Amino acid sequence: MNWSSRDSVSDSLENHAVVVGFDEFSRPAIGFLEQRFEQVVVVDNEFRDMEDLNSQDYEYVFGNLRHGEIREAARLEDADFVFCNVEEVALAERVVEECPRDTTVFATAPDMVSASELYDLGADFAPVINFLSAERLTDYLRVVGAGQKNEDREDLNARLEVMGE
């Protein structure tokens, strides 16, 4: 297992968001989440992103989220909001399953079947990534109300349906 971070992620994180995957879709999400949470922790395992991650103000954990140590280092179990944008559906499913019920989970999916499975596992929102632009992603994050716990799921789904029209 291989992981590193600029500094160790604080044990006393409160009001924090975790972003899994660092790419053109997650970057606008990070900016949005930084405005709403005290801390944002980014988890990524691509060496090409290390320099960019080092130059940012947010915390990061470098490593593969399949490893429990990485999920623990990112404080996934204590996050108020999780944005998961990974290609591997099994990994996204694991992230959704490990998040507490009161954590708002936004997990992208490669297709409708995977999106349905993520919803069944407890994701609050699981858009199909092929139909999502970075700008639209930020719009959806606003609708989801990043960090508002225990929102009525029917109300959330109704607001998202209106956006999709």
DSSP file (Angstrom, degrees, kcal/mol; ACC not computed):
  #  RESIDUE AA STRUCTURE BP1 BP2  ACC     N-H-->O    O-->H-N    N-H-->O    O-->H-N    TCO  KAPPA ALPHA  PHI   PSI    X-CA   Y-CA   Z-CA
    1    1 A M              0   0    0      0, 0.0     2,-0.5     0, 0.0    62,-0.0   0.000 360.0 360.0 360.0 135.2    0.0    0.0    0.0
    2    2 A N        +     0   0    0     62,-0.1    62,-0.4     2,-0.0     2,-0.3  -0.984 360.0 145.6-128.2 123.0    1.3    3.4   -1.0
    3    3 A W        +     0   0    0     -2,-0.5     2,-0.3    60,-0.1    60,-0.2  -0.995  11.3 168.4-153.8 156.5    0.0    6.7    0.2
    4    4 A S  B     -A   62   0A   0     58,-1.4    58,-3.8    -2,-0.3     2,-0.3  -0.976   7.1-171.3-156.4 163.7    1.2   10.2    1.0
    5    5 A S        -     0   0    0     -2,-0.3    56,-0.1    56,-0.2     3,-0.1  -0.973  39.9-107.1-153.8 164.0   -0.2   13.6    1.7
    6    6 A R  S    S-     0   0    0     54,-0.4     2,-0.3    -2,-0.3    -1,-0.1   0.960 106.4  -8.0 -58.9 -52.6    1.2   17.1    2.2
    7    7 A D  S    S-     0   0    0     53,-0.2    53,-0.3    -3,-0.1    -1,-0.2  -0.891  96.0 -83.9-132.3 162.9    0.5   16.9    5.9
    8    8 A S        -     0   0    0     -2,-0.3     2,-0.2    -3,-0.1     3,-0.1  -0.504  53.6-104.8 -70.1 144.6   -1.4   14.2    7.7
    9    9 A V        -     0   0    0     64,-0.2    -1,-0.1    -2,-0.2    66,-0.1  -0.507  45.6 -99.3 -71.5 133.6   -5.1   14.8    7.6
   10   10 A S    >   -     0   0    0     -2,-0.2     3,-0.8     1,-0.1    -1,-0.1  -0.180  16.6-144.2 -58.4 139.3   -6.4   16.1   10.9
   11   11 A D  T 3  S+     0   0    0      1,-0.2    -1,-0.1    -3,-0.1    -2,-0.1   0.674  98.8  58.8 -72.9 -17.8   -8.1   13.7   13.3
   12   12 A S  T 3  S+     0   0    0      2,-0.1    -1,-0.2     0, 0.0     2,-0.1  -0.072  71.9 154.2-106.5  33.9  -10.5   16.5   14.3
   13   13 A L    <   +     0   0    0     -3,-0.8     2,-0.4    -4,-0.1     3,-0.2  -0.414  15.8 178.0 -62.7 131.6  -12.0   17.3   10.9
   14   14 A E        +     0   0    0      1,-0.2    24,-0.2    -2,-0.1    25,-0.2  -0.986  62.5  10.9-131.8 146.0  -15.5   18.7   11.2
   15   15 A N  S    S+     0   0    0     -2,-0.4    23,-1.6    63,-0.2    24,-1.2   0.966  91.5 153.1  53.8  58.8  -17.6   19.9    8.4
   16   16 A H  E     -b   39   0A   0     62,-0.4    64,-3.0    22,-0.2    65,-1.1  -0.898  35.9-148.9-124.3 154.0  -15.4   18.3    5.7
   17   17 A A  E     -bc  40  81A   0     22,-2.2    24,-2.8    -2,-0.3     2,-0.5  -0.882   8.5-148.0-114.6 147.3  -16.0   17.0    2.2
   18   18 A V  E     -bc  41  82A   0     63,-2.5    65,-2.9    -2,-0.3     2,-0.5  -0.968   6.9-163.0-116.1 131.1  -14.1   14.2    0.5
   19   19 A V  E     -bc  42  83A   0     22,-3.0    24,-3.1    -2,-0.5     2,-0.7  -0.967   5.2-159.0-114.2 120.3  -13.5   14.3   -3.3
   20   20 A V  E     +bc  43  84A   0     63,-3.3    65,-2.7    -2,-0.5    24,-0.2  -0.886  65.1  21.0-103.8 114.3  -12.5   11.0   -4.8
   21   21 A G        -     0   0    0     22,-3.2     2,-0.6    -2,-0.7    23,-0.1   0.271  69.2-133.5 100.0 132.2  -10.7   11.4   -8.2
   22   22 A F        +     0   0    0     20,-0.1     2,-0.2     4,-0.1    -1,-0.1  -0.912  53.6 109.2-124.2 101.9   -9.0   14.6   -9.5
   23   23 A D  S  > S-     0   0    0     -2,-0.6     4,-2.2    26,-0.0     3,-0.1  -0.799  82.7 -61.1-153.9-167.1   -9.9   15.5  -13.0
   24   24 A E  T  4 S+     0   0    0     -2,-0.2    -2,-0.0     1,-0.2     0, 0.0   0.725 130.9  46.7 -64.1 -21.4  -11.8   18.0  -15.2
   25   25 A F  T  > S+     0   0    0      2,-0.1     4,-0.8     1,-0.1    -1,-0.2   0.830 113.4  45.8 -87.1 -35.0  -15.1   17.1  -13.5
   26   26 A S  H  > S+     0   0    0      1,-0.2     4,-2.7     2,-0.2    -2,-0.2   0.802  98.0  71.3 -80.1 -26.9  -13.9   17.1   -9.9
   27   27 A R  H  X S+     0   0    0     -4,-2.2     4,-1.9     1,-0.2    -1,-0.2   0.929 101.6  43.1 -57.6 -48.3  -12.0   20.4  -10.2
   28   28 A P  H  > S+     0   0    0      0, 0.0     4,-2.0     0, 0.0    -1,-0.2   0.875 113.3  54.3 -64.7 -32.7  -15.2   22.6  -10.4
   29   29 A A  H  X S+     0   0    0     -4,-0.8     4,-2.9     2,-0.2    -2,-0.2   0.906 105.5  52.9 -64.4 -40.3  -16.8   20.5   -7.7
   30   30 A I  H  X S+     0   0    0     -4,-2.7     4,-2.6     2,-0.2    -1,-0.2   0.933 108.4  49.6 -61.2 -46.6  -13.8   21.2   -5.4
   31   31 A G  H  X S+     0   0    0     -4,-1.9     4,-0.8     1,-0.2    -1,-0.2   0.910 113.2  46.8 -58.4 -43.0  -14.1   24.9   -5.9
   32   32 A F  H >< S+     0   0    0     -4,-2.0     3,-0.7     1,-0.2     4,-0.4   0.923 113.7  47.6 -63.7 -45.7  -17.8   24.7   -5.1
   33   33 A L  H >X S+     0   0    0     -4,-2.9     4,-1.9     1,-0.2     3,-1.2   0.837 102.2  63.1 -68.8 -33.0  -17.2   22.5   -2.0
   34   34 A E  H 3< S+     0   0    0     -4,-2.6    -1,-0.2     1,-0.3    -2,-0.2   0.806 101.1  53.9 -60.9 -28.3  -14.4   24.8   -0.7
   35   35 A Q  T << S+     0   0    0     -4,-0.8    -1,-0.3    -3,-0.7    -2,-0.2   0.673 117.0  35.9 -77.4 -17.2  -17.0   27.5   -0.3
   36   36 A R  T <4 S+     0   0    0     -3,-1.2     2,-0.3    -4,-0.4    -2,-0.2   0.576 111.9  54.4-115.2 -13.7  -19.3   25.3    1.8
   37   37 A F  S  < S-     0   0    0     -4,-1.9   -21,-0.2     1,-0.1   -22,-0.1  -0.922  71.3-130.6-126.6 150.3  -17.1   23.2    3.9
   38   38 A E  S    S+     0   0    0    -23,-1.6     2,-0.3    -2,-0.3   -22,-0.2   0.883  95.3  15.4 -64.1 -38.1  -14.3   24.0    6.4
   39   39 A Q  E     -b   16   0A   0    -24,-1.2   -22,-2.2   -25,-0.2     2,-0.4  -0.992  61.3-158.9-139.2 147.3  -12.0   21.5    4.7
   40   40 A V  E     -b   17   0A   0     -2,-0.3    19,-1.5   -24,-0.2     2,-0.5  -0.995   9.8-162.1-122.4 129.8  -11.9   19.5    1.5
   41   41 A V  E     -bd  18  59A   0    -24,-2.8   -22,-3.0    -2,-0.4     2,-0.4  -0.960   6.3-157.5-113.5 124.5   -9.8   16.4    1.2
   42   42 A V  E     -bd  19  60A   0     17,-2.3    19,-3.0    -2,-0.5     2,-0.5  -0.867   2.2-162.0-103.8 133.4   -9.0   15.1   -2.2
   43   43 A V  E     +bd  20  61A   0    -24,-3.1   -22,-3.2    -2,-0.4     2,-0.3  -0.966  24.1 152.0-114.1 126.9   -8.1   11.4   -2.8
   44   44 A D  E     - d   0  62A   0     17,-1.9    19,-2.3    -2,-0.5    -2,-0.0  -0.992  34.4-162.7-151.7 153.5   -6.3   10.5   -6.0
   45   45 A N        +     0   0    0     -2,-0.3     2,-0.6    17,-0.2    19,-0.1   0.104  56.5 110.0-126.7  23.5   -3.8    7.9   -7.3
   46   46 A E    >   -     0   0    0      1,-0.1     3,-1.6    17,-0.1     4,-0.4  -0.889  54.0-154.6-103.0 120.3   -2.5    9.5  -10.5
   47   47 A F  G >  S+     0   0    0     -2,-0.6     3,-1.6     1,-0.3     4,-0.4   0.836  92.8  66.9 -59.4 -32.9    1.2   10.6  -10.3
   48   48 A R  G 3  S+     0   0    0      1,-0.3     4,-0.3     2,-0.1    -1,-0.3   0.719 100.0  51.5 -63.2 -18.5    0.5   13.2  -13.0
   49   49 A D  G <> S+     0   0    0     -3,-1.6     4,-2.8     1,-0.1    -1,-0.3   0.528  83.1  91.7 -93.7  -7.2   -1.7   15.1  -10.6
   50   50 A M  H <> S+     0   0    0     -3,-1.6     4,-2.6    -4,-0.4     5,-0.2   0.900  85.8  47.8 -58.5 -46.2    0.7   15.3   -7.7
   51   51 A E  H  > S+     0   0    0     -4,-0.4     4,-1.2     1,-0.2    -1,-0.2   0.923 114.2  47.2 -62.8 -44.0    2.3   18.6   -8.6
   52   52 A D  H  4 S+     0   0    0     -4,-0.3     3,-0.4     1,-0.2     4,-0.3   0.916 112.7  49.2 -63.4 -43.4   -1.2   20.2   -9.1
   53   53 A L  H >< S+     0   0    0     -4,-2.8     3,-1.3     1,-0.2    -2,-0.2   0.891 107.6  55.2 -63.5 -39.2   -2.4   18.7   -5.8
   54   54 A N  H 3< S+     0   0    0     -4,-2.6    -1,-0.2     1,-0.3    -2,-0.2   0.790 104.7  54.3 -63.2 -27.9    0.7   20.0   -4.0
   55   55 A S  T 3< S+     0   0    0     -4,-1.2    -1,-0.3    -3,-0.4    -2,-0.2   0.471  94.6  89.2 -87.9  -0.8    0.0   23.6   -5.2
   56   56 A Q  S <  S-     0   0    0     -3,-1.3    -3,-0.0    -4,-0.3     0, 0.0  -0.504  76.1-128.7 -96.7 164.4   -3.6   23.7   -3.8
   57   57 A D  S    S+     0   0    0     -2,-0.2     2,-0.1     2,-0.1    -1,-0.1   0.651  80.5  88.9 -84.4 -16.9   -4.9   24.8   -0.4
   58   58 A Y  S    S-     0   0    0      1,-0.1   -17,-0.2    -5,-0.1    -2,-0.1  -0.394  83.5-103.5 -84.0 161.5   -6.9   21.7    0.2
   59   59 A E  E     - d   0  41A   0    -19,-1.5   -17,-2.3    -2,-0.1     2,-0.3  -0.403  39.4-168.6 -72.8 154.2   -5.7   18.5    1.9
   60   60 A Y  E     - d   0  42A   0    -53,-0.3     2,-0.4   -19,-0.2   -54,-0.4  -0.996  19.2-156.3-145.1 154.8   -5.0   15.5   -0.2
   61   61 A V  E     - d   0  43A   0    -19,-3.0   -17,-1.9    -2,-0.3     2,-0.6  -0.997  16.0-150.9-125.3 123.0   -4.3   11.8    0.2
   62   62 A F  E     +Ad   4  44A   0    -58,-3.8   -58,-1.4    -2,-0.4     2,-0.3  -0.852  52.5  71.4 -97.2 121.9   -2.4   10.1   -2.6
   63   63 A G  S    S-     0   0    0    -19,-2.3     2,-0.5    -2,-0.6   -60,-0.1  -0.917  84.2 -58.8 159.1 178.6   -3.2    6.5   -3.0
   64   64 A N    >   -     0   0    0    -62,-0.4     3,-2.0    -2,-0.3     6,-0.3  -0.774  34.1-145.8 -93.3 123.6   -5.7    3.9   -4.1
   65   65 A L  T 3  S+     0   0    0     -2,-0.5     6,-0.2     1,-0.3    -1,-0.1   0.572  90.1  81.8 -67.3  -8.9   -9.1    4.1   -2.3
   66   66 A R  T 3  S+     0   0    0      4,-0.1     2,-0.4     5,-0.0    -1,-0.3   0.795  79.6  82.5 -63.0 -25.4   -9.4    0.3   -2.4
   67   67 A H  S X> S-     0   0    0     -3,-2.0     4,-1.8     1,-0.1     3,-0.9  -0.667  79.3-140.7 -86.4 131.1   -7.1    0.2    0.6
   68   68 A G  H 3> S+     0   0    0     -2,-0.4     4,-2.6     1,-0.3     5,-0.2   0.823 101.3  61.6 -57.0 -33.7   -8.7    0.8    4.0
   69   69 A E  H 3> S+     0   0    0      1,-0.2     4,-2.4     2,-0.2    -1,-0.3   0.855 104.2  48.7 -63.7 -34.3   -5.8    2.9    5.1
   70   70 A I  H <> S+     0   0    0     -3,-0.9     4,-1.9    -6,-0.3    -2,-0.2   0.924 111.6  48.1 -71.5 -44.6   -6.5    5.4    2.3
   71   71 A R  H  <>S+     0   0    0     -4,-1.8     5,-2.2     1,-0.2     4,-0.4   0.896 114.7  47.4 -62.0 -38.8  -10.2    5.6    3.2
   72   72 A E  H ><5S+     0   0    0     -4,-2.6     3,-1.2     1,-0.2    -2,-0.2   0.911 108.6  53.6 -67.6 -42.5   -9.2    6.1    6.8
   73   73 A A  H 3<5S+     0   0    0     -4,-2.4    -2,-0.2     1,-0.3    -1,-0.2   0.850 109.1  49.3 -61.7 -34.2   -6.6    8.7    6.0
   74   74 A A  T 3<5S-     0   0    0     -4,-1.9    -1,-0.3    -5,-0.1    -2,-0.2   0.539 109.1-127.2 -81.5  -6.5   -9.2   10.7    4.1
   75   75 A R  T X>5 +     0   0    0     -3,-1.2     3,-1.4    -4,-0.4     4,-0.5   0.897  47.3 164.9  60.5  42.1  -11.6   10.4    7.0
   76   76 A L  G >4< +     0   0    0     -5,-2.2     3,-1.1     1,-0.3    -4,-0.1   0.868  69.4  57.2 -56.2 -40.4  -14.3    9.0    4.7
   77   77 A E  G 34 S+     0   0    0     -6,-0.3    -1,-0.3     1,-0.2    -5,-0.1   0.668 111.0  43.3 -69.4 -15.5  -16.4    7.8    7.6
   78   78 A D  G <4 S+     0   0    0     -3,-1.4   -62,-0.4    21,-0.1    -1,-0.2   0.401  86.3 122.5-107.2   0.4  -16.5   11.3    9.1
   79   79 A A    <<  -     0   0    0     -3,-1.1   -62,-0.2    -4,-0.5     3,-0.1  -0.314  49.7-157.2 -68.9 145.1  -17.2   13.2    5.9
   80   80 A D  S    S+     0   0    0    -64,-3.0    24,-2.1     1,-0.3     2,-0.3   0.717  84.9  19.1 -86.6 -26.1  -20.3   15.4    5.6
   81   81 A F  E     -ce  17 104A   0    -65,-1.1   -63,-2.5    22,-0.2     2,-0.4  -0.996  65.7-165.6-146.6 137.8  -20.2   15.2    1.8
   82   82 A V  E     -ce  18 105A   0     22,-2.7    24,-3.1    -2,-0.3     2,-0.6  -0.992   2.6-169.0-128.2 126.5  -18.5   12.8   -0.6
   83   83 A F  E     -ce  19 106A   0    -65,-2.9   -63,-3.3    -2,-0.4     2,-0.6  -0.964  13.2-172.1-110.9 114.2  -18.1   13.5   -4.3
   84   84 A C  E     +ce  20 107A   0     22,-2.9    24,-2.5    -2,-0.6     2,-0.4  -0.932  15.3 166.4-115.5 116.3  -16.9   10.2   -6.0
   85   85 A N        +     0   0    0    -65,-2.7     2,-0.3    -2,-0.6   -59,-0.1  -0.732  24.1 138.2-130.1  81.5  -15.8   10.4   -9.6
   86   86 A V        -     0   0    0     -2,-0.4     6,-0.1    22,-0.3    -2,-0.0  -0.917  52.3-136.3-125.5 152.2  -14.0    7.1  -10.4
   87   87 A E  S    S+     0   0    0     -2,-0.3     2,-0.8    22,-0.1    -1,-0.1   0.812  85.3  84.6 -75.1 -30.7  -14.2    4.9  -13.5
   88   88 A E     >  -     0   0    0      1,-0.2     4,-1.9     2,-0.1     3,-0.4  -0.641  63.5-162.3 -81.4 110.4  -14.3    1.7  -11.5
   89   89 A V  H  > S+     0   0    0     -2,-0.8     4,-2.8     1,-0.2     5,-0.2   0.879  88.1  57.7 -61.2 -40.8  -17.9    1.1  -10.5
   90   90 A A  H  > S+     0   0    0      1,-0.2     4,-2.0     2,-0.2    -1,-0.2   0.866 107.2  49.0 -60.0 -35.9  -17.0   -1.4   -7.8
   91   91 A L  H  > S+     0   0    0     -3,-0.4     4,-2.3     2,-0.2    -1,-0.2   0.913 110.5  49.4 -70.1 -42.7  -14.9    1.2   -6.1
   92   92 A A  H  X S+     0   0    0     -4,-1.9     4,-2.5     1,-0.2    -2,-0.2   0.908 110.7  51.5 -61.1 -41.3  -17.7    3.8   -6.3
   93   93 A E  H  X S+     0   0    0     -4,-2.8     4,-2.7     1,-0.2    -1,-0.2   0.910 108.9  50.5 -61.5 -42.2  -20.1    1.2   -4.8
   94   94 A R  H  X S+     0   0    0     -4,-2.0     4,-2.0    -5,-0.2    -2,-0.2   0.913 109.7  50.3 -63.1 -42.4  -17.6    0.6   -2.0
   95   95 A V  H  X S+     0   0    0     -4,-2.3     4,-0.9     2,-0.2    -2,-0.2   0.941 112.1  47.4 -60.1 -48.0  -17.3    4.3   -1.2
   96   96 A V  H >< S+     0   0    0     -4,-2.5     3,-0.7     1,-0.2    -2,-0.2   0.923 112.2  50.2 -60.6 -44.9  -21.1    4.6   -1.2
   97   97 A E  H 3< S+     0   0    0     -4,-2.7    -1,-0.2     1,-0.2    -2,-0.2   0.846 110.2  50.1 -63.0 -34.7  -21.5    1.6    1.1
   98   98 A E  H 3< S+     0   0    0     -4,-2.0    -1,-0.2    -5,-0.2    -2,-0.2   0.603  89.4  96.2 -84.1 -10.8  -18.9    2.8    3.6
   99   99 A C  S << S-     0   0    0     -4,-0.9   -22,-0.1    -3,-0.7     6,-0.1  -0.606  83.2-110.7 -79.8 137.9  -20.4    6.3    4.0
  100  100 A P    >   -     0   0    0      0, 0.0     3,-2.0     0, 0.0    -1,-0.1  -0.268  30.1-109.4 -61.2 155.3  -22.7    6.8    7.0
  101  101 A R  T 3  S+     0   0    0      1,-0.3    49,-0.2     3,-0.0    -2,-0.1   0.789 117.3  56.8 -59.2 -30.4  -26.3    7.4    6.1
  102  102 A D  T 3  S+     0   0    0     47,-0.1     2,-0.5     2,-0.1    -1,-0.3   0.438  85.7  99.1 -86.4   3.2  -26.2   11.0    7.1
  103  103 A T  S <  S-     0   0    0     -3,-2.0     2,-0.5    46,-0.1   -22,-0.2  -0.763  77.6-127.7 -86.6 131.2  -23.4   11.8    4.7
  104  104 A T  E     -e   81   0A   0    -24,-2.1   -22,-2.7    -2,-0.5     2,-0.5  -0.700  29.7-162.9 -77.7 122.6  -24.5   13.3    1.4
  105  105 A V  E     -e   82   0A   0     -2,-0.5    19,-1.9    17,-0.3    20,-1.6  -0.944  16.7-177.5-118.6 123.4  -23.0   11.1   -1.4
  106  106 A F  E     +ef  83 125A   0    -24,-3.1   -22,-2.9    -2,-0.5     2,-0.5  -0.963  15.0 173.3-117.1 107.8  -22.7   12.3   -5.0
  107  107 A A  E     -e   84   0A   0     18,-2.4   -22,-0.2    -2,-0.6     2,-0.1  -0.970  23.7-138.1-126.2 121.2  -21.2    9.4   -7.1
  108  108 A T        -     0   0    0    -24,-2.5   -22,-0.3    -2,-0.5    20,-0.2  -0.406  19.0-156.9 -74.9 153.4  -20.9    9.5  -10.9
  109  109 A A  B     -g  128   0B   0     18,-2.6    20,-3.1    -2,-0.1    21,-0.4  -0.946  21.6-137.7-131.3 150.4  -21.8    6.5  -12.9
  110  110 A P  S    S+     0   0    0      0, 0.0     2,-0.3     0, 0.0    20,-0.2   0.712  86.6   3.7 -79.3 -19.4  -20.7    5.3  -16.4
  111  111 A D  S  > S-     0   0    0     16,-0.1     4,-2.2     1,-0.1     5,-0.1  -0.947  81.0 -94.1-157.0 172.7  -24.3    4.1  -17.3
  112  112 A M  H  > S+     0   0    0     -2,-0.3     4,-2.5     1,-0.2     5,-0.2   0.855 119.1  54.7 -65.3 -36.9  -27.9    4.0  -16.1
  113  113 A V  H  > S+     0   0    0      2,-0.2     4,-2.1     1,-0.2    -1,-0.2   0.939 111.0  45.1 -63.0 -46.5  -27.5    0.5  -14.6
  114  114 A S  H  > S+     0   0    0      2,-0.2     4,-2.4     1,-0.2    -2,-0.2   0.890 111.3  53.5 -64.4 -39.3  -24.6    1.5  -12.5
  115  115 A A  H  X S+     0   0    0     -4,-2.2     4,-2.3     1,-0.2    -1,-0.2   0.921 108.4  50.0 -60.7 -43.6  -26.4    4.7  -11.5
  116  116 A S  H  X S+     0   0    0     -4,-2.5     4,-2.4     1,-0.2    -1,-0.2   0.901 110.2  50.1 -61.9 -41.5  -29.4    2.7  -10.4
  117  117 A E  H  X S+     0   0    0     -4,-2.1     4,-1.7     2,-0.2    -1,-0.2   0.896 109.3  51.3 -64.2 -40.3  -27.1    0.4   -8.3
  118  118 A L  H  X>S+     0   0    0     -4,-2.4     5,-2.7     2,-0.2     4,-0.7   0.904 110.2  49.2 -64.6 -40.5  -25.4    3.4   -6.7
  119  119 A Y  H ><5S+     0   0    0     -4,-2.3     3,-1.3     1,-0.2    -2,-0.2   0.931 108.9  53.0 -61.0 -44.9  -28.8    4.8   -5.7
  120  120 A D  H 3<5S+     0   0    0     -4,-2.4    -1,-0.2     1,-0.3    -2,-0.2   0.828 107.1  52.6 -60.7 -31.9  -29.8    1.4   -4.3
  121  121 A L  H 3<5S-     0   0    0     -4,-1.7    -1,-0.3    -5,-0.1    -2,-0.2   0.601 132.5 -88.1 -80.9 -11.7  -26.7    1.4   -2.2
  122  122 A G  T <<5S+     0   0    0     -3,-1.3   -17,-0.3    -4,-0.7    -3,-0.2   0.493  70.1 153.6 121.5   3.9  -27.5    4.8   -0.8
  123  123 A A      < -     0   0    0     -5,-2.7    -1,-0.3     1,-0.2     3,-0.2  -0.408  36.7-148.5 -62.9 139.7  -26.1    7.5   -3.1
  124  124 A D  S    S+     0   0    0    -19,-1.9     2,-0.3     1,-0.3   -18,-0.2   0.797  84.6   9.5 -78.1 -29.6  -28.0   10.7   -2.9
  125  125 A F  B     +f  106   0A   0    -20,-1.6   -18,-2.4    -7,-0.1    -1,-0.3  -0.960  59.8 177.3-152.2 133.1  -27.2   11.5   -6.5
  126  126 A A        -     0   0    0     -2,-0.3   -18,-0.2   -20,-0.2    -7,-0.1  -0.636  14.5-174.5-137.7  76.4  -25.7    9.3   -9.2
  127  127 A P        -     0   0    0      0, 0.0   -18,-2.6     0, 0.0     2,-0.6  -0.393  33.9-109.9 -72.6 150.1  -25.5   11.1  -12.6
  128  128 A V  B >   -g  109   0B   0    -20,-0.2     3,-1.7     1,-0.2   -20,-0.1  -0.720  26.3-144.2 -79.2 120.1  -24.4    9.3  -15.7
  129  129 A I  G >  S+     0   0    0    -20,-3.1     3,-1.6    -2,-0.6    -1,-0.2   0.778  93.0  64.9 -62.2 -31.2  -21.0   10.9  -16.4
  130  130 A N  G 3  S+     0   0    0    -21,-0.4    -1,-0.3     1,-0.3   -19,-0.0   0.744 106.4  44.9 -64.4 -21.5  -21.4   10.7  -20.2
  131  131 A F  G <  S+     0   0    0     -3,-1.7     2,-0.5     2,-0.0    -1,-0.3   0.209  99.6  90.1-104.1  14.1  -24.3   13.1  -20.0
  132  132 A L    <   -     0   0    0     -3,-1.6     2,-0.2    -5,-0.1     3,-0.0  -0.943  53.8-164.1-123.1 124.0  -22.7   15.6  -17.6
  133  133 A S     >  -     0   0    0     -2,-0.5     4,-2.4     1,-0.1     5,-0.1  -0.618  37.2-110.8 -93.7 162.8  -20.6   18.6  -18.3
  134  134 A A  H  > S+     0   0    0     -2,-0.2     4,-1.6     1,-0.2     5,-0.1   0.885 120.7  50.5 -60.3 -38.0  -18.4   20.3  -15.7
  135  135 A E  H  > S+     0   0    0      1,-0.2     4,-1.7     2,-0.2    -1,-0.2   0.918 110.6  47.9 -66.0 -42.9  -20.8   23.3  -15.7
  136  136 A R  H  > S+     0   0    0      1,-0.2     4,-2.6     2,-0.2    -2,-0.2   0.861 105.6  60.6 -66.1 -34.8  -23.8   21.1  -15.3
  137  137 A L  H  X S+     0   0    0     -4,-2.4     4,-2.5     1,-0.2    -1,-0.2   0.929 104.3  48.1 -56.9 -47.2  -22.1   19.2  -12.5
  138  138 A T  H  X S+     0   0    0     -4,-1.6     4,-2.0     1,-0.2    -1,-0.2   0.887 109.7  53.5 -63.0 -38.6  -21.8   22.4  -10.4
  139  139 A D  H  X S+     0   0    0     -4,-1.7     4,-1.9     1,-0.2    -2,-0.2   0.931 109.9  47.6 -59.7 -45.4  -25.5   23.1  -11.1
  140  140 A Y  H  X S+     0   0    0     -4,-2.6     4,-3.0     1,-0.2     5,-0.2   0.894 107.8  55.5 -64.2 -39.5  -26.4   19.6   -9.8
  141  141 A L  H  X>S+     0   0    0     -4,-2.5     5,-1.5     1,-0.2     4,-1.3   0.904 106.7  51.2 -60.0 -39.8  -24.2   20.2   -6.7
  142  142 A R  H  <5S+     0   0    0     -4,-2.0    -1,-0.2     2,-0.2    -2,-0.2   0.916 111.6  47.1 -61.8 -42.4  -26.2   23.3   -6.0
  143  143 A V  H  <5S+     0   0    0     -4,-1.9    -2,-0.2     1,-0.2    -1,-0.2   0.909 107.2  55.2 -67.2 -41.8  -29.4   21.5   -6.2
  144  144 A V  H  <5S-     0   0    0     -4,-3.0    -1,-0.2    -5,-0.1     4,-0.2   0.797 107.5-132.5 -62.2 -25.1  -28.2   18.6   -4.1
  145  145 A G  T ><5 -     0   0    0     -4,-1.3     3,-2.3    -5,-0.2    -3,-0.2   0.900  24.2-120.2  77.0  41.6  -27.5   21.3   -1.5
  146  146 A A  T 3 <S+     0   0    0     -5,-1.5    -1,-0.1     1,-0.3     3,-0.1   0.304  90.3   7.6 -19.6 110.2  -24.0   20.0   -0.7
  147  147 A G  T 3  S+     0   0    0      1,-0.2     2,-1.1   -67,-0.2    -1,-0.3   0.351  84.4 132.1  96.1  -5.7  -23.9   19.2    3.0
  148  148 A Q    X   -     0   0    0     -3,-2.3     3,-0.7    -4,-0.2    -1,-0.2  -0.700  50.2-146.2 -82.3 106.1  -27.6   19.5    3.9
  149  149 A K  T 3   +     0   0    0     -2,-1.1   -47,-0.1     1,-0.2   -46,-0.1  -0.322  65.9  10.2 -76.1 152.2  -28.1   16.3    5.8
  150  150 A N  T 3  S+     0   0    0    -49,-0.2    -1,-0.2     1,-0.2     2,-0.1   0.742  77.1 170.5  57.3  29.8  -31.3   14.3    5.9
  151  151 A E    <   -     0   0    0     -3,-0.7     2,-0.3     1,-0.1    -1,-0.2  -0.471  50.2 -92.2 -66.8 142.9  -33.0   16.2    3.1
  152  152 A D     >  -     0   0    0      1,-0.2     4,-2.3    -2,-0.1     3,-0.2  -0.420  33.5-146.9 -58.8 117.7  -36.2   14.6    2.0
  153  153 A R  H  > S+     0   0    0     -2,-0.3     4,-2.8     1,-0.2     5,-0.2   0.834  96.4  55.1 -60.5 -35.3  -35.1   12.3   -0.9
  154  154 A E  H  > S+     0   0    0      2,-0.2     4,-2.2     1,-0.2    -1,-0.2   0.910 108.9  47.7 -65.0 -41.1  -38.4   12.8   -2.7
  155  155 A D  H  > S+     0   0    0     -3,-0.2     4,-2.2     2,-0.2    -2,-0.2   0.920 112.6  49.3 -64.4 -43.1  -38.0   16.5   -2.6
  156  156 A L  H  X S+     0   0    0     -4,-2.3     4,-2.3     1,-0.2    -2,-0.2   0.939 111.5  48.4 -60.7 -47.9  -34.4   16.2   -3.9
  157  157 A N  H  X S+     0   0    0     -4,-2.8     4,-2.3     1,-0.2    -1,-0.2   0.881 109.8  52.7 -62.6 -37.9  -35.5   13.9   -6.7
  158  158 A A  H  X S+     0   0    0     -4,-2.2     4,-1.9     2,-0.2    -1,-0.2   0.918 110.1  47.9 -63.3 -43.0  -38.3   16.3   -7.7
  159  159 A R  H  X S+     0   0    0     -4,-2.2     4,-1.6     1,-0.2    -2,-0.2   0.883 112.2  49.5 -65.6 -37.4  -35.9   19.2   -7.9
  160  160 A L  H  X S+     0   0    0     -4,-2.3     4,-1.7     2,-0.2    -1,-0.2   0.878 108.0  53.7 -69.3 -36.9  -33.4   17.2   -9.9
  161  161 A E  H  X S+     0   0    0     -4,-2.3     4,-0.7     1,-0.2    -2,-0.2   0.906 106.2  52.8 -63.0 -41.1  -36.1   16.0  -12.4
  162  162 A V  H >< S+     0   0    0     -4,-1.9     3,-0.8     1,-0.2    -1,-0.2   0.897 108.1  51.5 -60.8 -39.9  -37.1   19.7  -13.0
  163  163 A M  H 3< S+     0   0    0     -4,-1.6    -1,-0.2     1,-0.2    -2,-0.2   0.864 105.6  55.9 -63.8 -35.5  -33.4   20.4  -13.8
  164  164 A G  H 3<        0   0    0     -4,-1.7    -1,-0.2     1,-0.2    -2,-0.2   0.627 360.0 360.0 -74.7 -12.8  -33.3   17.6  -16.3
  165  165 A E    <<        0   0    0     -3,-0.8    -1,-0.2    -4,-0.7    -2,-0.1   0.477 360.0 360.0 -77.0 360.0  -36.3   18.9  -18.3
